[in-house]
Amino acid sequence: MNRRRHPRDRRAFLIEPTEAGRAAKTKAIKILDEQKRHFLGPLTLDQQNELLAILKLLQRPPPLPG
């Protein structure tokens, strides 16, 4: 990661990934895409969309009591 001072706010830093960091991200995304295809492969597109919608519902925080 490269870090440098913000040009207008000396309290802040701007960061950007290095070439190695960008390569690692690309590799990780490729692996995740392959895993997703393997895991969801047996399902139809409609089933995949339904599963993903259900999983999104499960990510929501529970309602507050009362």
Secondary structure, DSSP 4 states (H G I P E B T S, - for coil): -EEEE-SS-TT-EEEE--HHHHHHHHHHHHHHHHHHHHHHTTS-HHHHHHHHHHHHHHHSPPPPP-
